[in-house]
Structure formats: structure tokens, C-alpha cells
């Protein structure tokens, strides 16, 4: 049974997250848990003021959202700092996916102001999909892969999402190489055939272990910076979701503020699934 956790507060970003969950639920037997995080105000808690009304309002918001799903969702009220509370609840219910709405900011603003999405990239160990805009369908998925074990998890997540939504999958490996080198390797003292053979060998290392996981996926090599090239790949393939590893040697590392995963997840406008 697939378990999906959706933090929901009635805002537009939260409704966008619910729309993505709705697309997945429509074709699966997924169970959705909707959570509303109430900030813990120690003073109000001490005197017993405000909590009953706030909890009643939050419950009403969750109940209304649950009614829009094909089957009723579980609803829960959480208390505390949102990212910490959501991460803990995801662990408690063993969520297969957390779908979080984000207003979207530049990486710098995300760093300065902080955000639940950014914090969850650090706090959560469960797969996290950060979304910005609602969708009616998920028809195309781009998965950023590189040689190594992390790409197996990326491919598995992309395959599972494709099965749940009927989407196609494009596996994209970004080679950190200058476009001039790619176009004319001879100018850099590399025979063209040697360069082509090296690229073919690299592509085989990147894609071969994943073919059984995502049969029929399109395989694409791109050249340049991983973040910008994955964004362009999403646009080129009309994808609604990009899947990347939480960590990886090509900059897919959420410990860095300007990592590929962080930049894609915070900026959008497509959904970013970080695994």
C-alpha cells in the first residue's frame, strides 16, 4: 500500500500539492494523510487560550480537502516547527512520498528567509516532492542520473511515479563538459573518435544499470551545468516532474545551499522529487 503525506493549510501552494497527490491517487490504491501543522505557542498553551478554535479551524480545512480526493484521507493535526513535525510524521507513518507545496523563491531568498521546503530537504529522509503549481495530469518525467548507486533510487522513484500516473520517463545524464569541446574535440587535442567512444562508454555506465528498472525510458546525454541542463530538459520534454538524488557527485547534494536538488526544488515551476 502506498502512503502519501500532504501538509495542507488551505493555501494555494498546499492546493497545488493536493492536486499532485490527487493525480497519483486516481490510478493507485494510495492512502493519503493530510496534516495541518499548528505552531506551538507556549504562552497560549499555558493559559489554554486560542488552541481549541485554531484546532477546529484546521480540522475543517483538512476535512474539506479530504472530500476532494477519490477516497477519504486520514487527517491529523501536528504541533511545532513545521519541517520537524512533518518529517517526524512521515517517519511515523512510513510515508512512501511527502508532497509539499512551495511558493518558490530564488535560492538566495530561500537561504535568507528559510522555508519549510528547504528545511525538509535536510530533515526528511523520505522521498519529498516539492510542487509549485497544480496539475491535472503527469504525462512526462525527467530523471537526473549519473553513474553510481544513487541513480538506482532515482530510477526506482521515477518508475514508480510513471506506473502511478501513466507518464513517460526520460533519463538525463549531464556531462560537465564545455559545449565547444563536445562539438569539436579536435581543437582540444582529442581525436573525434576517441571522444565519441568515451562518451558512449560513459553513457553505458550511466544508463545500463537502469534499463531494467525503467524499461523503454528515453536516454539523453546533455552537456554543461547539471541544474540548468535539467531545467532545460524538463522544458524540452514537457515534463511536470524532475526526479533527482538527495546526494550525488554531480552537485545533487542538499548540504550545499546552491545544490542542484535545492535549486530545482525551490525555484520550480515544475515539481521536483528528491529521493
C-alpha positions in Angstrom: 0.0 0.0 0.0 1.4 3.4 -1.0 1.2 6.1 1.7 1.3 9.7 0.7 1.7 12.6 3.3 0.4 16.0 2.2 0.9 19.0 4.5 -2.2 21.1 3.9 -3.1 24.6 5.3 -5.6 25.7 2.6 -3.0 27.9 0.8 -2.5 27.9 -3.0 0.8 26.0 -2.7 -0.9 23.4 -0.5 -3.7 23.1 -3.0 -1.1 22.5 -5.7 0.4 19.7 -3.6 -3.0 18.2 -3.2 -3.6 18.3 -6.9 -0.4 16.3 -7.5 -1.5 13.8 -4.9 -4.9 13.6 -6.5 -3.3 12.6 -9.8 -1.3 9.8 -8.2 -4.3 8.5 -6.1 -6.5 8.4 -9.2 -4.6 5.4 -10.6 -3.5 3.7 -7.4 -4.7 2.5 -4.1 -2.6 5.1 -2.3 -3.7 6.2 1.2 -3.3 9.9 1.8 -2.6 11.5 5.1 -3.4 15.2 5.3 -1.6 17.1 8.1 -2.0 20.7 9.3 0.9 22.0 11.5 -0.1 24.4 14.2 2.7 26.4 15.6 3.3 25.8 19.3 2.7 29.0 21.3 3.9 28.2 24.8 2.2 31.2 26.4 -1.2 30.4 24.9 -0.8 26.7 25.7 0.0 27.6 29.3 -3.2 29.6 29.7 -5.3 27.4 27.4 -6.3 30.2 25.1 -6.8 30.0 21.3 -5.9 26.3 20.8 -9.5 25.0 20.6 -10.6 27.5 18.0 -7.4 27.0 15.9 -7.7 23.2 16.0 -11.3 23.4 15.0 -10.5 25.7 12.0 -7.6 23.4 11.0 -9.7 20.3 11.2 -12.4 22.0 9.0 -9.7 22.8 6.4 -8.4 19.2 6.3 -11.9 17.8 6.1 -12.8 20.0 3.2 -9.5 18.9 1.4 -10.2 15.3 2.1 -13.5 15.5 0.4 -11.8 16.4 -2.9 -10.0 13.0 -3.1 -11.4 9.9 -4.6 -11.3 8.2 -1.2 -11.3 9.9 2.2 -7.9 10.8 3.6 -6.6 10.4 7.1 -6.3 13.8 8.8 -4.0 14.8 11.6 -3.2 18.0 13.5 0.5 18.4 14.3 2.2 20.9 16.6 5.6 22.6 16.5 8.1 23.7 13.9 6.6 22.7 10.5 9.6 20.9 8.9 10.4 19.0 12.1 6.8 18.0 12.7 6.2 16.9 9.0 9.5 14.9 8.9 8.6 13.1 12.2 5.1 12.3 11.0 6.4 11.0 7.7 8.7 8.6 9.6 5.9 7.6 12.0 3.5 6.5 9.2 6.4 5.3 6.9 5.3 7.5 4.1 6.4 6.5 0.6 6.1 10.1 -0.5 5.7 13.6 1.0 4.1 16.1 -1.3 4.8 19.7 -0.2 3.6 22.9 -1.8 6.1 25.7 -2.0 5.6 29.4 -3.0 9.0 29.3 -4.8 11.9 31.7 -4.2 15.2 32.3 -5.6 18.0 30.2 -4.0 19.3 33.3 -2.2 15.9 34.3 -0.7 15.4 30.7 0.3 18.7 30.8 2.1 18.0 34.2 3.8 14.3 33.7 4.7 14.3 30.0 5.3 11.4 27.8 4.1 9.7 24.5 5.0 10.8 23.1 1.7 14.4 23.9 2.3 14.4 22.6 5.8 12.6 19.4 4.8 15.3 18.7 2.2 17.6 18.4 5.2 15.2 17.0 7.8 13.2 14.4 5.8 14.6 11.0 4.9 11.5 10.1 2.9 11.1 10.9 -0.8 10.0 14.6 -1.0 8.1 16.1 -3.9 8.2 19.9 -3.8 5.5 21.4 -6.1 4.6 25.0 -7.1 1.6 24.8 -9.5 -1.4 22.4 -9.7 -1.5 19.8 -12.4 -4.4 17.9 -14.0 -2.1 15.1 -15.2 1.5 13.9 -15.0 2.5 12.8 -18.5 6.3 13.2 -18.6 9.0 12.7 -16.0 12.7 13.6 -16.3 15.1 11.8 -14.0 18.6 13.2 -13.4 21.0 10.2 -13.2 24.8 9.6 -13.0 26.9 6.5 -12.7 26.5 5.2 -9.1 24.1 3.7 -6.6 22.1 6.9 -6.1 20.7 6.7 -9.6 19.1 3.3 -8.8 16.9 5.1 -6.2 16.2 7.9 -8.7 15.2 5.4 -11.4 13.0 3.4 -9.0 11.2 6.5 -7.9 10.7 7.7 -11.5 9.4 4.2 -12.5 7.0 4.1 -9.5 5.7 7.5 -10.3 5.4 6.6 -14.0 3.4 3.5 -13.1 1.1 5.5 -10.8 0.5 8.2 -13.4 1.0 6.6 -16.8 3.8 9.1 -17.6 6.8 8.6 -19.8 10.3 8.8 -18.4 13.4 10.4 -19.8 16.7 9.6 -18.1 19.1 12.5 -18.3 22.8 12.4 -17.6 24.6 15.8 -17.6 28.3 15.7 -18.6 30.3 18.5 -17.1 31.9 19.5 -20.4 32.2 22.6 -22.4 30.0 22.7 -25.5 32.9 23.7 -27.7 34.7 20.5 -26.6 31.6 18.4 -27.4 31.2 20.0 -30.8 34.9 20.0 -31.9 37.1 17.8 -29.6 40.0 18.0 -32.1 40.5 21.7 -31.1 41.4 20.4 -27.7 43.8 17.7 -29.0 41.3 14.9 -28.6 40.6 12.8 -31.8 36.8 12.8 -32.6 36.5 9.0 -32.5 38.2 8.8 -29.1 35.8 11.4 -27.8 32.8 9.6 -29.2 34.0 6.3 -27.7 34.5 7.9 -24.3 31.0 9.4 -24.4 29.5 6.1 -25.4 31.3 4.3 -22.6 30.1 7.0 -20.1 26.5 6.7 -21.3 26.6 3.0 -20.9 27.9 3.3 -17.3 25.1 5.8 -16.6 22.2 4.2 -18.2 22.8 0.4 -18.5 22.1 -0.4 -14.8 18.8 1.5 -15.0 17.2 -0.1 -18.1 15.6 -3.0 -16.3 14.2 -0.5 -13.7 12.7 1.9 -16.3 12.2 -0.2 -19.4 11.6 1.9 -22.5 12.9 5.1 -21.0 14.5 7.7 -23.3 18.2 8.1 -22.6 19.7 11.6 -23.1 23.2 13.0 -22.6 23.4 16.7 -22.0 26.5 18.9 -21.5 27.0 21.8 -19.1 25.9 22.6 -15.6 23.6 20.0 -14.1 21.0 22.4 -12.7 20.4 24.4 -15.8 20.6 21.4 -18.1 18.0 19.5 -16.1 15.7 22.6 -16.2 16.1 22.7 -20.0 15.4 19.0 -20.2 12.2 19.4 -18.3 11.2 22.2 -20.7 12.3 20.2 -23.8 10.3 17.1 -22.8 7.3 19.0 -21.4 7.8 17.2 -18.1 5.8 18.0 -15.0 8.2 16.4 -12.6 12.0 16.1 -12.3 13.5 13.4 -10.1 17.0 13.9 -8.5 19.1 12.3 -5.8 19.3 13.9 -2.4 23.1 13.5 -2.7 25.4 12.9 -5.7 28.8 13.6 -7.1 27.3 15.9 -9.8 26.1 18.5 -7.4 22.9 16.8 -6.4 23.7 17.4 -2.7 21.2 19.3 -0.5 24.0 20.0 2.1 25.1 22.8 -0.3 22.8 25.9 -0.5 23.1 26.1 -4.2 22.9 22.4 -5.0 21.0 21.1 -8.0 18.3 19.5 -5.8 17.8 22.6 -3.8 17.8 25.0 -6.8 15.3 22.9 -8.7 13.0 22.3 -5.7 12.9 25.9 -4.6 12.5 27.6 -7.9 10.3 25.3 -10.0 7.9 25.9 -11.6 7.7 22.1 -12.2 7.6 19.6 -9.4 10.9 18.2 -8.0 11.0 14.8 -6.4 14.1 14.4 -4.2 15.0 10.8 -3.1 
